[in-house]
Amino acid sequence: MIELQKEDIPILDFIINELQDICLHSLNREYLGEKKVFNFGKTETIGDFAFNESDMKEFERLVSIIEKYDCAKVNPVGFESPLSVSKNSKTLQFIKQGGFRKLYENLEKEKERENIEFKLAESNIKANELNEKNSKRNLFFAILNIVIGIINIYILVRTLK
C-alpha cells in the first residue's frame, strides 16, 4: 500500500487544485510534463524513440494516492487514452478541508495518538504483571498474619487459664 509522504503534498495539491481551478476534464502526466512542474517532462531517448518511464511510474504512484483518498476520479488506461485523473463530487470539499496538507497533518496526529495508545497499553500490561506478583506476595503475608493471629489467640487463651 502506498502511503502519503510529506514530499508528495505539493504535487498532489497542485493536481487537485488544477482539476478544480482550471476546470480540466482530466489531467494526465503529459499535462504535468507540458507545465514542467515538479520535475515532470524530462525525456530520455533511445534512437528515435522518446520516453519517460520515471514520469509514468511517479504519476501512477501519485494517482494511487489520489484514488486511496477518493478526492478525484481515476480514469484507467484505455486503448488510446493514458492514465488520467478528473474531478469528482468530493474534489471541491477535499480542497476546502485543506487538501493533502491537512490530510497529512491529520494522519501524523493519528499516528502519534496510536503510538501513545500503544505505549500506554504496554505500560498497563507491565503494571498488571507487577500487580499480579504483588497480589501473590500479599496473599502469602495475609495467610501468615492469620496464622500468627491464631497462634497469638492460642497463647493468650493459655495464659488466661
C-alpha positions as CSV (number, residue, x, y, z in Angstrom):
1,M,0.0,0.0,0.0
2,I,1.4,3.4,-1.0
3,E,1.5,5.9,1.9
4,L,1.2,9.6,1.7
5,Q,4.6,11.2,2.2
6,K,5.3,14.8,3.2
7,E,7.2,15.5,-0.1
8,D,4.1,14.3,-2.1
9,I,1.9,17.1,-0.7
10,P,2.8,20.0,-3.1
11,I,2.3,17.9,-6.3
12,L,-0.8,16.2,-5.1
13,D,-2.3,19.6,-4.0
14,F,-1.3,21.0,-7.4
15,I,-3.1,18.2,-9.2
16,I,-6.3,18.6,-7.2
17,N,-6.2,22.4,-7.4
18,E,-5.6,22.3,-11.2
19,L,-8.6,20.0,-11.7
20,Q,-10.8,22.3,-9.7
21,D,-9.5,25.8,-10.7
22,I,-8.9,25.3,-14.4
23,C,-11.9,23.0,-14.8
24,L,-9.9,20.4,-16.7
25,H,-11.8,17.4,-17.9
26,S,-8.9,15.3,-16.9
27,L,-5.2,15.7,-16.0
28,N,-2.5,13.2,-17.1
29,R,1.3,13.0,-16.8
30,E,1.7,14.8,-20.2
31,Y,-0.1,17.8,-18.8
32,L,2.4,17.9,-15.9
33,G,5.2,17.5,-18.4
34,E,4.0,20.4,-20.5
35,K,3.8,22.6,-17.4
36,K,7.3,21.4,-16.4
37,V,6.2,21.2,-12.8
38,F,7.8,19.1,-10.1
39,N,10.4,17.6,-12.4
40,F,7.9,16.2,-14.8
41,G,8.6,16.5,-18.5
42,K,12.2,15.2,-18.7
43,T,12.6,12.7,-21.5
44,E,15.1,10.1,-22.4
45,T,15.7,8.9,-25.9
46,I,16.8,5.6,-27.4
47,G,17.3,6.2,-31.1
48,D,14.3,8.0,-32.4
49,F,12.1,6.8,-29.5
50,A,11.5,9.4,-26.7
51,F,10.1,8.2,-23.4
52,N,9.9,9.0,-19.8
53,E,9.4,5.9,-17.6
54,S,10.1,7.8,-14.3
55,D,7.3,10.3,-15.0
56,M,5.0,7.4,-15.8
57,K,5.8,5.5,-12.6
58,E,5.7,8.6,-10.5
59,F,2.3,9.7,-11.9
60,E,1.0,6.1,-11.3
61,R,2.1,6.4,-7.7
62,L,0.5,9.8,-7.2
63,V,-2.7,8.6,-8.8
64,S,-2.8,5.6,-6.5
65,I,-2.6,8.0,-3.5
66,I,-5.4,10.2,-5.0
67,E,-7.5,7.0,-5.5
68,K,-6.9,5.9,-2.0
69,Y,-8.4,9.1,-0.5
70,D,-11.1,9.3,-3.2
71,C,-10.6,13.0,-3.8
72,A,-10.7,12.7,-7.6
73,K,-11.8,10.1,-10.1
74,V,-9.1,7.9,-11.6
75,N,-9.6,7.2,-15.3
76,P,-7.7,4.0,-16.1
77,V,-5.6,3.4,-19.1
78,G,-7.6,2.8,-22.3
79,F,-6.8,1.9,-25.8
80,E,-5.9,5.4,-26.9
81,S,-6.1,7.2,-23.5
82,P,-3.4,7.4,-20.9
83,L,-3.9,7.1,-17.2
84,S,-5.6,10.3,-16.0
85,V,-7.4,12.0,-13.1
86,S,-10.6,14.0,-13.2
87,K,-12.5,15.8,-10.5
88,N,-15.4,14.0,-8.8
89,S,-18.1,15.2,-6.4
90,K,-15.6,15.1,-3.5
91,T,-12.8,17.2,-5.0
92,L,-14.1,20.7,-4.0
93,Q,-14.9,19.6,-0.5
94,F,-11.4,17.9,-0.2
95,I,-9.8,21.2,-1.2
96,K,-12.0,23.2,1.2
97,Q,-10.9,20.9,4.1
98,G,-7.2,21.7,3.4
99,G,-6.3,19.2,0.7
100,F,-3.4,16.8,1.1
101,R,-1.5,19.2,3.5
102,K,-4.3,19.0,6.1
103,L,-4.8,15.3,5.4
104,Y,-1.1,14.7,6.1
105,E,-1.3,16.7,9.3
106,N,-4.3,14.6,10.5
107,L,-2.6,11.3,9.6
108,E,0.5,12.4,11.5
109,K,-1.6,13.3,14.6
110,E,-3.4,9.9,14.3
111,K,0.0,8.1,14.1
112,E,1.2,10.0,17.2
113,R,-2.0,9.1,19.0
114,E,-1.8,5.5,18.1
115,N,1.9,5.5,19.3
116,I,0.8,6.9,22.6
117,E,-2.0,4.4,23.0
118,F,0.4,1.6,22.2
119,K,2.9,2.8,24.8
120,L,0.0,3.2,27.4
121,A,-1.2,-0.3,26.7
122,E,2.3,-1.6,27.0
123,S,2.7,0.1,30.4
124,N,-0.7,-1.2,31.5
125,I,0.4,-4.8,30.7
126,K,3.6,-4.3,32.8
127,A,1.6,-2.8,35.7
128,N,-0.8,-5.7,35.6
129,E,2.1,-8.2,35.7
130,L,3.5,-6.3,38.7
131,N,0.1,-6.2,40.4
132,E,-0.2,-10.0,39.9
133,K,3.2,-10.6,41.6
134,N,2.3,-8.2,44.4
135,S,-1.1,-9.9,44.9
136,K,0.6,-13.3,45.3
137,R,3.0,-11.9,47.8
138,N,0.2,-10.1,49.6
139,L,-1.8,-13.4,49.8
140,F,1.2,-15.1,51.4
141,F,1.6,-12.3,54.0
142,A,-2.2,-12.3,54.7
143,I,-2.1,-16.1,55.4
144,L,1.0,-15.6,57.5
145,N,-0.8,-12.9,59.6
146,I,-3.8,-15.1,60.1
147,V,-1.6,-18.0,61.3
148,I,0.3,-15.6,63.6
149,G,-3.0,-14.2,64.8
150,I,-4.3,-17.7,65.6
151,I,-1.1,-18.5,67.5
152,N,-1.4,-15.3,69.4
153,I,-5.0,-16.1,70.3
154,Y,-3.9,-19.6,71.4
155,I,-1.1,-18.1,73.6
156,L,-3.5,-15.5,75.0
157,V,-6.1,-18.2,75.9
158,R,-3.5,-20.4,77.5
159,T,-2.1,-17.5,79.6
160,L,-5.5,-16.5,80.8
161,K,-6.3,-20.0,82.2
